[in-house]
């Protein structure tokens, strides 16, 4: 279980199981009197797995949503009051078979826990967790690379929508990166839409790897896949990474002390970049069969 961020607004989202009940639809169940048992619910019938589910919290009020496509979410009932809720609570995914004699199984594609203005995205099984300035992404992913016969764009990301524009500087510290592969990657990602894996242009990453140093990867032809890079070897996490933008050009930097930053290669052109783009941190394990974790301290986005 993860601890929900202590903020006036937080979002928890998962794909498949408010809850997903076979034959009943989706249900937002809640404890109205604070006795520790669910006693009230709102319901939308006709919905079944696979389905995306979302809970949002503002103060002591909770709202539940579902989506059949992962993009458009519909609220189930109205916002409800969390009786007896503390400022921070545990949050996670759950399953009950509704029959003490019959076991059952529920499977989940991902779990994203974020606080505005950040959101989460993954096209792989992943856990995305934000607690104040600490960010963590656990998941798999073949790679983010589309040259030399590859055509991969699989990752988990915690990001801010449409926050990367002319003059923006983005900095984060990668505290850890599991060595699932020498080319596993964690760092900063920018593109027109971080939710548009395999298609969205204006794409670049500044990343650290376990065995190949730091890389500035970018999409040179606007097809939505990284195909070119600049590299500095011998650098591993923990490390500070930075991306800056001037017009449609980006530059990538690294620092081992958080003060002195060294540029990796030259400024590169973001083919097909819009005036404003999504920006955030990302991780890919470079191995679809092996999950890894990347941990980040802070995500500074300044004009």
PASEBA-1860 file (N, C-alpha, C; in nm, 3 decimals):
! residues 303
1> XXXXXXXX> 0.084/-0.119/0.000/0.000/0.000/0.000/0.088/0.125/0.000 ~ 0.039/0.231/-0.063/0.112/0.356/-0.066/0.040/0.460/0.018 ~ 0.115/0.559/0.063/0.059/0.667/0.141/0.016/0.779/0.048 ~ -0.110/0.823/0.059/-0.158/0.929/-0.028/-0.092/1.060/0.009 ~ -0.066/1.144/-0.091/-0.003/1.272/-0.067/-0.089/1.359/0.024 ~ -0.022/1.431/0.117/-0.098/1.519/0.206/-0.114/1.653/0.137 ~ -0.224/1.668/0.068/-0.255/1.787/-0.009/-0.405/1.802/-0.016 ~ -0.449/1.920/-0.057/-0.593/1.941/-0.066/-0.654/1.861/-0.179
9> XXXXXXXX> -0.571/1.815/-0.272/-0.624/1.737/-0.383/-0.525/1.629/-0.421 ~ -0.574/1.506/-0.433/-0.489/1.395/-0.473/-0.569/1.302/-0.563 ~ -0.500/1.234/-0.654/-0.565/1.144/-0.748/-0.500/1.007/-0.743 ~ -0.583/0.905/-0.730/-0.537/0.767/-0.740/-0.609/0.701/-0.855 ~ -0.535/0.634/-0.941/-0.597/0.575/-1.060/-0.539/0.438/-1.086 ~ -0.625/0.346/-1.127/-0.580/0.213/-1.166/-0.665/0.165/-1.282 ~ -0.611/0.069/-1.355/-0.692/0.006/-1.458/-0.746/-0.125/-1.401 ~ -0.875/-0.139/-1.402/-0.959/-0.247/-1.354/-0.954/-0.262/-1.204
17> XXXXXXXX> -1.042/-0.284/-1.129/-1.122/-0.274/-1.019/-1.089/-0.138/-0.974 ~ -1.381/0.411/-0.780/-1.466/0.318/-0.701/-1.459/0.172/-0.701 ~ -1.542/0.031/-0.700/-1.491/-0.100/-0.739/-1.561/-0.154/-0.862 ~ -1.497/-0.252/-0.926/-1.556/-0.315/-1.043/-1.615/-0.448/-0.997 ~ -1.749/-0.460/-1.003/-1.817/-0.579/-0.954/-1.886/-0.649/-1.070 ~ -1.849/-0.776/-1.100/-1.911/-0.846/-1.213/-2.062/-0.852/-1.197 ~ -2.136/-0.808/-1.300/-2.281/-0.815/-1.298/-2.348/-0.697/-1.231 ~ -2.274/-0.614/-1.161/-2.330/-0.501/-1.087/-2.291/-0.368/-1.150
25> XXXXXXXX> -2.179/-0.364/-1.219/-2.127/-0.239/-1.273/-2.015/-0.185/-1.188 ~ -1.998/-0.054/-1.181/-1.897/0.008/-1.098/-1.965/0.075/-0.979 ~ -1.897/0.068/-0.864/-1.957/0.114/-0.739/-1.856/0.200/-0.664 ~ -1.901/0.315/-0.617/-1.825/0.397/-0.523/-1.885/0.371/-0.385 ~ -1.816/0.293/-0.305/-1.863/0.262/-0.170/-1.789/0.345/-0.068 ~ -1.860/0.390/0.038/-1.794/0.472/0.138/-1.860/0.455/0.276 ~ -1.781/0.487/0.377/-1.823/0.480/0.517/-1.879/0.616/0.557 ~ -2.008/0.624/0.576/-2.072/0.754/0.600/-2.069/0.797/0.745
33> XXXXXXXX> -2.042/0.705/0.838/-2.048/0.740/0.980/-1.917/0.717/1.055 ~ -1.810/0.679/0.984/-1.680/0.666/1.045/-1.662/0.546/1.135 ~ -1.744/0.440/1.119/-1.729/0.323/1.205/-1.635/0.218/1.147 ~ -1.576/0.248/1.029/-1.480/0.156/0.970/-1.538/0.054/0.874 ~ -1.667/0.068/0.841/-1.733/-0.022/0.747/-1.800/0.059/0.636 ~ -1.793/0.010/0.513/-1.865/0.073/0.404/-2.014/0.050/0.424 ~ -2.094/0.157/0.411/-2.237/0.143/0.434/-2.323/0.216/0.331 ~ -2.259/0.289/0.239/-2.332/0.366/0.139/-2.259/0.356/0.007
41> XXXXXXXX> -2.333/0.356/-0.104/-2.263/0.355/-0.231/-2.342/0.426/-0.340 ~ -2.267/0.464/-0.444/-2.324/0.513/-0.569/-2.284/0.413/-0.677 ~ -2.370/0.394/-0.777/-2.351/0.284/-0.870/-2.383/0.325/-1.013 ~ -2.304/0.273/-1.107/-2.335/0.283/-1.250/-2.336/0.142/-1.306 ~ -2.449/0.098/-1.357/-2.462/-0.039/-1.405/-2.410/-0.052/-1.549 ~ -2.391/-0.176/-1.591/-2.356/-0.204/-1.730/-2.208/-0.192/-1.760 ~ -2.124/-0.166/-1.661/-1.979/-0.152/-1.683/-1.908/-0.274/-1.623 ~ -1.812/-0.329/-1.695/-1.735/-0.442/-1.644/-1.590/-0.431/-1.691
49> XXXXXXXX> -1.503/-0.510/-1.628/-1.362/-0.511/-1.666/-1.345/-0.565/-1.808 ~ -1.244/-0.514/-1.881/-1.142/-0.418/-1.837/-1.196/-0.276/-1.832 ~ -1.154/-0.201/-1.730/-1.202/-0.065/-1.710/-1.099/0.011/-1.628 ~ -1.087/0.140/-1.653/-1.003/0.227/-1.573/-1.087/0.288/-1.462 ~ -1.031/0.294/-1.341/-1.100/0.351/-1.226/-1.015/0.461/-1.165 ~ -1.082/0.562/-1.111/-1.011/0.677/-1.055/-1.081/0.725/-0.930 ~ -1.002/0.760/-0.828/-1.050/0.828/-0.708/-0.976/0.960/-0.695 ~ -1.049/1.067/-0.665/-0.985/1.196/-0.638/-1.031/1.246/-0.502
57> XXXXXXXX> -0.942/1.315/-0.433/-0.974/1.370/-0.301/-0.948/1.519/-0.298 ~ -1.044/1.594/-0.247/-1.028/1.736/-0.221/-1.075/1.761/-0.079 ~ -0.981/1.793/0.009/-1.017/1.806/0.150/-1.059/1.670/0.203 ~ -1.180/1.664/0.259/-1.233/1.537/0.309/-1.336/1.476/0.215 ~ -1.345/1.530/0.094/-1.442/1.478/-0.002/-1.375/1.391/-0.108 ~ -1.445/1.288/-0.148/-1.396/1.188/-0.242/-1.492/1.178/-0.360 ~ -1.434/1.165/-0.482/-1.514/1.142/-0.602/-1.457/1.021/-0.676 ~ -1.547/0.939/-0.733/-1.507/0.820/-0.806/-1.545/0.829/-0.953
65> XXXXXXXX> -1.461/0.776/-1.040/-1.481/0.785/-1.184/-1.445/0.652/-1.250 ~ -1.499/0.629/-1.370/-1.459/0.515/-1.451/-1.439/0.560/-1.594 ~ -1.363/0.480/-1.669/-1.341/0.507/-1.810/-1.326/0.376/-1.885 ~ -1.382/0.369/-2.002/-1.368/0.249/-2.085/-1.254/0.261/-2.186 ~ -1.192/0.381/-2.194/-1.083/0.398/-2.290/-0.956/0.456/-2.228 ~ -0.959/0.486/-2.098/-0.842/0.541/-2.031/-0.822/0.688/-2.054 ~ -0.914/0.752/-2.126/-0.900/0.893/-2.160/-1.016/0.976/-2.106 ~ -1.139/0.937/-2.138/-1.258/1.010/-2.093/-1.315/0.942/-1.970
73> XXXXXXXX> -1.322/1.015/-1.858/-1.369/0.960/-1.731/-1.506/1.016/-1.695 ~ -1.594/0.929/-1.645/-1.730/0.965/-1.605/-1.744/0.947/-1.455 ~ -1.799/1.048/-1.387/-1.814/1.039/-1.242/-1.928/0.946/-1.204 ~ -1.907/0.870/-1.096/-2.009/0.781/-1.041/-2.073/0.852/-0.922 ~ -2.197/0.894/-0.936/-2.263/0.966/-0.829/-2.203/1.103/-0.806 ~ -2.213/1.151/-0.681/-2.163/1.282/-0.643/-2.042/1.267/-0.552 ~ -1.975/1.380/-0.522/-1.867/1.379/-0.424/-1.924/1.339/-0.288 ~ -1.848/1.258/-0.212/-1.895/1.210/-0.082/-1.795/1.249/0.025
81> XXXXXXXX> -1.840/1.258/0.149/-1.755/1.296/0.260/-1.689/1.174/0.323 ~ -1.558/1.183/0.345/-1.484/1.076/0.411/-1.490/1.098/0.562 ~ -1.584/1.037/0.627/-1.603/1.055/0.770/-1.481/1.004/0.847 ~ -1.423/1.090/0.929/-1.310/1.051/1.012/-1.177/1.042/0.940 ~ -1.171/1.092/0.817/-1.047/1.081/0.738/-0.937/1.168/0.796 ~ -0.813/1.112/0.803/-0.696/1.189/0.841/-0.644/1.268/0.720 ~ -0.550/1.357/0.746/-0.494/1.437/0.638/-0.427/1.349/0.533 ~ -0.364/1.240/0.576/-0.306/1.142/0.482/-0.360/1.004/0.516
89> XXXXXXXX> -0.388/0.926/0.414/-0.443/0.792/0.430/-0.368/0.694/0.341 ~ -0.380/0.565/0.373/-0.328/0.462/0.285/-0.417/0.452/0.161 ~ -0.357/0.410/0.049/-0.433/0.394/-0.074/-0.370/0.281/-0.156 ~ -0.453/0.203/-0.224/-0.402/0.095/-0.306/-0.513/0.025/-0.379 ~ -0.485/-0.090/-0.436/-0.584/-0.170/-0.505/-0.624/-0.287/-0.415 ~ -0.746/-0.340/-0.437/-0.795/-0.447/-0.352/-0.882/-0.543/-0.432 ~ -0.914/-0.658/-0.370/-1.004/-0.755/-0.429/-1.077/-0.830/-0.319 ~ -1.204/-0.857/-0.338/-1.280/-0.949/-0.254/-1.369/-1.033/-0.345
97> XXXXXXXX> -1.379/-1.163/-0.317/-1.457/-1.252/-0.403/-1.605/-1.249/-0.371 ~ -1.643/-1.189/-0.257/-1.782/-1.185/-0.210/-1.835/-1.325/-0.176 ~ -1.743/-1.418/-0.154/-1.782/-1.555/-0.117/-1.666/-1.618/-0.040 ~ -1.686/-1.642/0.089/-1.581/-1.697/0.173/-1.535/-1.835/0.133 ~ -1.612/-1.903/0.048/-1.577/-2.039/0.006/-1.522/-2.049/-0.135 ~ -1.528/-1.938/-0.209/-1.487/-1.941/-0.349/-1.380/-1.834/-0.373 ~ -1.256/-1.874/-0.400/-1.151/-1.776/-0.427/-1.168/-1.716/-0.567 ~ -1.116/-1.598/-0.585/-1.120/-1.532/-0.715/-0.993/-1.453/-0.736
105> XXXXXXXX> -0.975/-1.402/-0.857/-0.855/-1.327/-0.892/-0.893/-1.197/-0.959 ~ -0.824/-1.092/-0.925/-0.836/-0.964/-0.995/-0.697/-0.923/-1.042 ~ -0.685/-0.875/-1.163/-0.557/-0.829/-1.214/-0.565/-0.681/-1.248 ~ -0.455/-0.611/-1.229/-0.450/-0.467/-1.246/-0.336/-0.430/-1.340 ~ -0.363/-0.336/-1.428/-0.261/-0.296/-1.524/-0.161/-0.198/-1.468 ~ -0.204/-0.107/-1.379/-0.114/-0.008/-1.324/-0.184/0.063/-1.208 ~ -0.104/0.136/-1.130/-0.158/0.218/-1.021/-0.083/0.349/-1.022 ~ -0.156/0.460/-1.034/-0.097/0.592/-1.038/-0.152/0.676/-0.923
113> XXXXXXXX> -0.061/0.731/-0.841/-0.099/0.814/-0.727/-0.027/0.947/-0.742 ~ -0.101/1.051/-0.777/-0.040/1.182/-0.802/-0.123/1.293/-0.741 ~ -0.057/1.408/-0.723/-0.121/1.529/-0.672/-0.109/1.639/-0.777 ~ -0.217/1.712/-0.807/-0.208/1.820/-0.905/-0.094/1.917/-0.871 ~ -0.025/1.970/-0.973/-0.062/1.966/-1.115/-0.012/1.844/-1.191 ~ 0.038/1.743/-1.121/0.095/1.628/-1.190/-0.009/1.520/-1.220 ~ 0.019/1.443/-1.324/-0.064/1.330/-1.364/0.028/1.213/-1.394 ~ -0.030/1.094/-1.406/0.048/0.975/-1.436/0.005/0.910/-1.566
121> XXXXXXXX> 0.100/0.846/-1.633/0.071/0.771/-1.755/0.165/0.651/-1.762 ~ 0.113/0.538/-1.806/0.196/0.420/-1.832/0.129/0.334/-1.938 ~ 0.206/0.286/-2.033/0.155/0.188/-2.130/0.216/0.051/-2.105 ~ 0.263/0.033/-1.981/0.315/-0.093/-1.930/0.258/-0.112/-1.790 ~ 0.263/-0.232/-1.731/0.227/-0.246/-1.591/0.321/-0.162/-1.505 ~ 0.267/-0.071/-1.424/0.353/0.022/-1.351/0.286/0.074/-1.226 ~ 0.369/0.113/-1.129/0.325/0.185/-1.011/0.389/0.322/-1.016 ~ 0.306/0.426/-1.019/0.352/0.565/-1.024/0.310/0.632/-0.894
129> XXXXXXXX> 0.407/0.679/-0.817/0.377/0.730/-0.683/0.444/0.865/-0.661 ~ 0.364/0.961/-0.621/0.413/1.094/-0.585/0.377/1.123/-0.442 ~ 0.477/1.156/-0.360/0.451/1.200/-0.224/0.530/1.328/-0.202 ~ 0.457/1.441/-0.213/0.519/1.572/-0.210/0.625/1.580/-0.320 ~ 0.753/1.603/-0.285/0.854/1.618/-0.390/0.921/1.487/-0.428 ~ 0.884/1.379/-0.362/0.945/1.249/-0.391/0.859/1.173/-0.493 ~ 0.922/1.131/-0.601/0.852/1.062/-0.710/0.914/0.925/-0.730 ~ 0.831/0.827/-0.760/0.880/0.691/-0.780/0.802/0.624/-0.892
137> XXXXXXXX> 0.873/0.556/-0.982/0.811/0.482/-1.091/0.868/0.340/-1.091 ~ 0.780/0.242/-1.081/0.820/0.102/-1.087/0.748/0.036/-1.204 ~ 0.822/-0.030/-1.292/0.757/-0.094/-1.406/0.858/-0.163/-1.496 ~ 0.807/-0.211/-1.608/0.889/-0.279/-1.707/0.912/-0.185/-1.825 ~ 0.899/-0.235/-1.948/0.914/-0.152/-2.066/1.028/-0.199/-2.154 ~ 1.000/-0.224/-2.282/1.103/-0.272/-2.375/1.215/-0.170/-2.393 ~ 1.178/-0.042/-2.410/1.276/0.065/-2.430/1.202/0.188/-2.480 ~ 1.275/0.299/-2.491/1.227/0.415/-2.566/1.331/0.443/-2.675
145> XXXXXXXX> 1.314/0.379/-2.789/1.410/0.390/-2.899/1.347/0.337/-3.026 ~ 1.371/0.409/-3.139/1.307/0.371/-3.263/1.399/0.369/-3.382 ~ 1.527/0.339/-3.360/1.623/0.333/-3.471/1.694/0.198/-3.469 ~ 1.765/0.167/-3.579/1.842/0.045/-3.587/1.760/-0.082/-3.580 ~ 1.639/-0.076/-3.632/1.552/-0.193/-3.631/1.458/-0.199/-3.513 ~ 1.481/-0.115/-3.410/1.388/-0.110/-3.296/1.270/-0.020/-3.328 ~ 1.162/-0.042/-3.256/1.045/0.044/-3.267/0.971/0.037/-3.134 ~ 1.039/0.083/-3.028/0.987/0.070/-2.892/0.961/0.206/-2.830
153> XXXXXXXX> 0.851/0.215/-2.757/0.817/0.338/-2.685/0.730/0.301/-2.564 ~ 0.792/0.235/-2.467/0.720/0.183/-2.351/0.780/0.242/-2.224 ~ 0.695/0.301/-2.140/0.745/0.371/-2.022/0.630/0.403/-1.926 ~ 0.671/0.438/-1.804/0.581/0.500/-1.709/0.630/0.642/-1.685 ~ 0.537/0.736/-1.660/0.576/0.876/-1.644/0.485/0.947/-1.544 ~ 0.543/1.040/-1.471/0.469/1.136/-1.389/0.501/1.272/-1.447 ~ 0.398/1.347/-1.487/0.424/1.464/-1.569/0.326/1.578/-1.541 ~ 0.362/1.695/-1.593/0.274/1.812/-1.590/0.236/1.845/-1.733
161> XXXXXXXX> 0.107/1.856/-1.756/0.057/1.880/-1.891/0.087/2.022/-1.937 ~ 0.138/2.033/-2.060/0.156/2.161/-2.130/0.230/2.265/-2.046 ~ 0.345/2.222/-1.992/0.425/2.310/-1.905/0.564/2.339/-1.963 ~ 0.595/2.283/-2.081/0.726/2.298/-2.141/0.715/2.386/-2.264 ~ 0.773/2.506/-2.257/0.760/2.604/-2.364/0.892/2.678/-2.381 ~ 0.895/2.775/-2.470/1.016/2.851/-2.497/1.069/2.914/-2.367 ~ 1.197/2.888/-2.334/1.259/2.943/-2.215/1.250/2.857/-2.091 ~ 1.179/2.744/-2.098/1.160/2.659/-1.981/1.287/2.580/-1.948
169> XXXXXXXX> 1.314/2.567/-1.817/1.421/2.481/-1.767/1.359/2.378/-1.673 ~ 1.391/2.250/-1.695/1.337/2.141/-1.615/1.454/2.066/-1.551 ~ 1.446/2.046/-1.419/1.553/1.980/-1.346/1.495/1.877/-1.250 ~ 1.560/1.762/-1.241/1.525/1.661/-1.142/1.651/1.589/-1.097 ~ 1.645/1.528/-0.979/1.754/1.441/-0.934/1.707/1.297/-0.939 ~ 1.779/1.213/-1.012/1.751/1.070/-1.013/1.829/1.009/-0.897 ~ 1.759/0.972/-0.793/1.824/0.917/-0.674/1.870/0.773/-0.693 ~ 1.788/0.695/-0.764/1.819/0.554/-0.784/1.763/0.506/-0.916
177> XXXXXXXX> 1.827/0.405/-0.971/1.777/0.339/-1.092/1.821/0.193/-1.085 ~ 1.725/0.102/-1.075/1.758/-0.040/-1.068/1.826/-0.085/-1.198 ~ 1.925/-0.172/-1.182/2.003/-0.220/-1.296/1.935/-0.341/-1.359 ~ 1.821/-0.318/-1.422/1.752/-0.425/-1.494/1.817/-0.454/-1.628 ~ 1.892/-0.357/-1.680/1.963/-0.369/-1.807/2.059/-0.250/-1.815 ~ 2.176/-0.265/-1.878/2.266/-0.150/-1.891/2.202/-0.030/-1.961 ~ 2.096/-0.055/-2.041/2.028/0.053/-2.112/1.892/0.089/-2.051 ~ 1.862/0.043/-1.930/1.744/0.095/-1.861/1.760/0.247/-1.848
185> XXXXXXXX> 1.650/0.319/-1.847/1.659/0.465/-1.849/1.562/0.527/-1.749 ~ 1.606/0.638/-1.689/1.521/0.720/-1.603/1.566/0.864/-1.616 ~ 1.469/0.956/-1.622/1.506/1.096/-1.634/1.390/1.183/-1.672 ~ 1.417/1.281/-1.756/1.319/1.382/-1.797/1.269/1.348/-1.937 ~ 1.138/1.360/-1.957/1.077/1.340/-2.087/0.995/1.463/-2.125 ~ 1.004/1.503/-2.253/0.917/1.606/-2.309/0.863/1.557/-2.442 ~ 0.739/1.587/-2.471/0.678/1.563/-2.602/0.543/1.633/-2.603 ~ 0.485/1.647/-2.722/0.356/1.715/-2.732/0.254/1.654/-2.638
193> XXXXXXXX> 0.251/1.519/-2.630/0.162/1.449/-2.539/0.234/1.327/-2.482 ~ 0.263/1.329/-2.353/0.328/1.213/-2.291/0.235/1.092/-2.296 ~ 0.106/1.114/-2.301/0.011/1.005/-2.317/0.002/0.951/-2.458 ~ 0.078/1.007/-2.551/0.073/0.964/-2.691/0.192/0.879/-2.729 ~ 0.222/0.776/-2.651/0.337/0.689/-2.679/0.328/0.632/-2.820 ~ 0.442/0.632/-2.889/0.448/0.576/-3.023/0.389/0.662/-3.132 ~ 0.352/0.786/-3.099/0.292/0.871/-3.201/0.322/1.020/-3.182 ~ 0.333/1.066/-3.058/0.343/1.209/-3.033/0.482/1.262/-3.067
201> XXXXXXXX> 0.486/1.372/-3.141/0.611/1.433/-3.185/0.664/1.532/-3.081 ~ 0.770/1.606/-3.121/0.833/1.699/-3.028/0.898/1.629/-2.912 ~ 0.957/1.513/-2.936/0.992/1.414/-2.836/1.142/1.416/-2.805 ~ 1.174/1.426/-2.675/1.313/1.417/-2.631/1.317/1.367/-2.487 ~ 1.427/1.301/-2.449/1.450/1.261/-2.311/1.594/1.295/-2.274 ~ 1.613/1.328/-2.147/1.746/1.339/-2.088/1.748/1.236/-1.976 ~ 1.830/1.130/-1.992/1.818/1.014/-1.905/1.954/0.965/-1.858 ~ 1.952/0.897/-1.742/2.068/0.825/-1.693/2.042/0.676/-1.709
209> XXXXXXXX> 2.147/0.599/-1.730/2.138/0.453/-1.746/2.229/0.386/-1.643 ~ 2.209/0.257/-1.615/2.300/0.188/-1.523/2.439/0.162/-1.580 ~ 2.451/0.146/-1.714/2.579/0.105/-1.770/2.629/0.185/-1.888 ~ 2.551/0.285/-1.932/2.589/0.360/-2.052/2.587/0.511/-2.033 ~ 2.603/0.554/-1.909/2.613/0.696/-1.882/2.482/0.769/-1.894 ~ 2.491/0.897/-1.934/2.373/0.981/-1.953/2.354/1.006/-2.102 ~ 2.228/1.011/-2.145/2.197/1.027/-2.287/2.090/1.133/-2.308 ~ 2.109/1.214/-2.410/2.006/1.304/-2.460/1.951/1.239/-2.586
217> XXXXXXXX> 1.832/1.179/-2.576/1.770/1.115/-2.691/1.663/1.203/-2.750 ~ 1.649/1.201/-2.883/1.548/1.287/-2.946/1.499/1.226/-3.077 ~ 1.381/1.272/-3.115/1.314/1.228/-3.237/1.347/1.328/-3.347 ~ 1.430/1.287/-3.443/1.479/1.380/-3.545/1.384/1.399/-3.661 ~ 1.287/1.307/-3.677/1.200/1.317/-3.795/1.052/1.332/-3.761 ~ 1.018/1.343/-3.633/0.879/1.370/-3.594/0.785/1.253/-3.605 ~ 0.838/1.128/-3.608/0.748/1.013/-3.621/0.702/0.959/-3.487 ~ 0.744/1.021/-3.377/0.701/0.978/-3.245/0.790/0.874/-3.179
225> XXXXXXXX> 0.910/0.850/-3.235/1.007/0.758/-3.176/1.143/0.826/-3.167 ~ 1.214/0.803/-3.057/1.350/0.852/-3.044/1.440/0.778/-3.142 ~ 1.525/0.852/-3.215/1.610/0.786/-3.313/1.752/0.841/-3.316 ~ 1.781/0.943/-3.236/1.915/1.003/-3.233/1.951/1.036/-3.089 ~ 2.083/1.039/-3.058/2.121/1.069/-2.922/2.262/1.124/-2.913 ~ 2.286/1.197/-2.804/2.420/1.235/-2.761/2.443/1.169/-2.626 ~ 2.569/1.132/-2.597/2.596/1.047/-2.481/2.724/1.090/-2.411 ~ 2.721/1.081/-2.277/2.841/1.095/-2.195/2.850/0.972/-2.107
233> XXXXXXXX> 2.954/0.894/-2.120/2.967/0.769/-2.045/3.025/0.794/-1.906 ~ 3.017/0.690/-1.822/3.079/0.695/-1.690/2.997/0.762/-1.582 ~ 2.873/0.799/-1.611/2.787/0.866/-1.514/2.675/0.770/-1.474 ~ 2.649/0.758/-1.345/2.539/0.676/-1.294/2.461/0.754/-1.189 ~ 2.343/0.702/-1.154/2.265/0.763/-1.046/2.335/0.736/-0.912 ~ 2.326/0.831/-0.817/2.243/0.952/-0.820/2.306/1.062/-0.905 ~ 2.221/1.134/-0.978/2.268/1.240/-1.067/2.153/1.337/-1.091 ~ 2.187/1.464/-1.107/2.089/1.566/-1.145/2.084/1.575/-1.297
241> XXXXXXXX> 1.964/1.586/-1.352/1.946/1.600/-1.497/1.868/1.727/-1.526 ~ 1.895/1.785/-1.642/1.828/1.911/-1.678/1.803/1.915/-1.829 ~ 1.686/1.969/-1.867/1.654/2.000/-2.007/1.615/2.146/-2.015 ~ 1.666/2.215/-2.115/1.626/2.354/-2.140/1.573/2.365/-2.282 ~ 1.484/2.462/-2.302/1.426/2.481/-2.435/1.439/2.625/-2.480 ~ 1.483/2.642/-2.604/1.486/2.772/-2.670/1.421/2.754/-2.806 ~ 1.301/2.808/-2.823/1.226/2.785/-2.946/1.192/2.638/-2.959 ~ 1.236/2.576/-3.069/1.213/2.433/-3.089/1.337/2.351/-3.060
249> XXXXXXXX> 1.438/2.413/-2.998/1.560/2.342/-2.966/1.569/2.311/-2.817 ~ 1.623/2.192/-2.782/1.645/2.155/-2.643/1.791/2.118/-2.623 ~ 1.837/2.141/-2.501/1.971/2.102/-2.460/1.961/2.021/-2.332 ~ 2.045/1.917/-2.319/2.044/1.832/-2.202/2.172/1.844/-2.123 ~ 2.158/1.840/-1.989/2.272/1.858/-1.900/2.265/1.755/-1.787 ~ 2.381/1.732/-1.723/2.387/1.650/-1.603/2.476/1.719/-1.500 ~ 2.459/1.681/-1.373/2.542/1.734/-1.265/2.557/1.628/-1.158 ~ 2.677/1.617/-1.103/2.700/1.522/-0.994/2.689/1.586/-0.858
257> XXXXXXXX> 2.673/1.720/-0.853/2.662/1.790/-0.726/2.540/1.880/-0.715 ~ 2.462/1.890/-0.821/2.343/1.974/-0.819/2.370/2.121/-0.842 ~ 2.495/2.156/-0.864/2.533/2.297/-0.881/2.595/2.323/-1.018 ~ 2.697/2.246/-1.052/2.765/2.263/-1.180/2.710/2.163/-1.281 ~ 2.650/2.215/-1.390/2.589/2.130/-1.492/2.673/2.129/-1.619 ~ 2.688/2.011/-1.677/2.766/1.992/-1.798/2.672/1.951/-1.911 ~ 2.684/2.018/-2.026/2.596/1.986/-2.138/2.639/1.857/-2.207 ~ 2.540/1.778/-2.248/2.563/1.654/-2.321/2.538/1.682/-2.469
265> XXXXXXXX> 2.643/1.696/-2.547/2.626/1.724/-2.688/2.580/1.866/-2.713 ~ 2.523/1.888/-2.832/2.477/2.019/-2.874/2.327/2.029/-2.863 ~ 2.276/2.151/-2.879/2.132/2.170/-2.883/2.074/2.094/-3.002 ~ 1.958/2.031/-2.981/1.896/1.951/-3.087/1.756/2.004/-3.116 ~ 1.711/1.982/-3.238/1.580/2.032/-3.279/1.470/1.931/-3.246 ~ 1.362/1.980/-3.184/1.246/1.896/-3.154/1.152/1.897/-3.274 ~ 1.165/1.799/-3.360/1.084/1.792/-3.482/0.935/1.780/-3.447 ~ 0.854/1.870/-3.500/0.710/1.866/-3.479/0.664/1.918/-3.345
273> XXXXXXXX> 0.752/1.983/-3.269/0.715/2.031/-3.136/0.613/2.143/-3.143 ~ 0.512/2.135/-3.055/0.416/2.243/-3.041/0.474/2.352/-2.951 ~ 0.406/2.466/-2.946/0.455/2.578/-2.866/0.465/2.541/-2.719 ~ 0.373/2.459/-2.669/0.381/2.406/-2.533/0.366/2.254/-2.539 ~ 0.440/2.186/-2.452/0.443/2.040/-2.451/0.428/1.988/-2.308 ~ 0.398/1.859/-2.296/0.402/1.792/-2.167/0.547/1.771/-2.125 ~ 0.570/1.769/-1.991/0.704/1.744/-1.940/0.694/1.671/-1.807 ~ 0.787/1.577/-1.783/0.786/1.506/-1.657/0.903/1.411/-1.646
281> XXXXXXXX> 0.896/1.322/-1.546/0.998/1.219/-1.528/0.944/1.087/-1.581 ~ 1.035/0.998/-1.623/0.993/0.871/-1.682/1.090/0.761/-1.642 ~ 1.048/0.637/-1.667/1.133/0.519/-1.645/1.094/0.410/-1.742 ~ 1.194/0.338/-1.794/1.173/0.214/-1.868/1.282/0.117/-1.827 ~ 1.245/-0.010/-1.803/1.341/-0.108/-1.751/1.428/-0.169/-1.861 ~ 1.391/-0.148/-1.988/1.459/-0.208/-2.103/1.448/-0.360/-2.102 ~ 1.345/-0.413/-2.034/1.324/-0.558/-2.026/1.178/-0.582/-1.990 ~ 1.099/-0.630/-2.086/0.957/-0.651/-2.061/0.928/-0.756/-1.954
289> XXXXXXXX> 1.027/-0.838/-1.921/1.006/-0.944/-1.824/1.064/-0.911/-1.687 ~ 1.126/-0.793/-1.673/1.193/-0.758/-1.548/1.154/-0.617/-1.506 ~ 1.087/-0.606/-1.391/1.044/-0.478/-1.340/1.156/-0.411/-1.260 ~ 1.165/-0.281/-1.272/1.263/-0.203/-1.197/1.201/-0.076/-1.144 ~ 1.276/-0.007/-1.057/1.228/0.115/-0.994/1.327/0.228/-1.016 ~ 1.272/0.346/-1.043/1.351/0.470/-1.046/1.291/0.565/-0.943 ~ 1.377/0.629/-0.865/1.334/0.725/-0.765/1.389/0.862/-0.795 ~ 1.304/0.964/-0.778/1.340/1.102/-0.813/1.313/1.194/-0.694
297> XXXXXXX> 1.399/1.295/-0.679/1.374/1.401/-0.582/1.342/1.528/-0.658 ~ 1.218/1.571/-0.649/1.180/1.698/-0.707/1.168/1.696/-0.858 ~ 1.084/1.783/-0.909/1.073/1.810/-1.051/1.049/1.959/-1.063 ~ 1.156/2.030/-1.092/1.149/2.176/-1.100/1.127/2.219/-1.245 ~ 1.019/2.293/-1.268/0.984/2.342/-1.401/0.975/2.495/-1.392 ~ 1.073/2.564/-1.448/1.077/2.709/-1.436/1.081/2.774/-1.573 ~ 1.014/2.889/-1.587/1.013/2.960/-1.715/1.147/3.026/-1.744
END
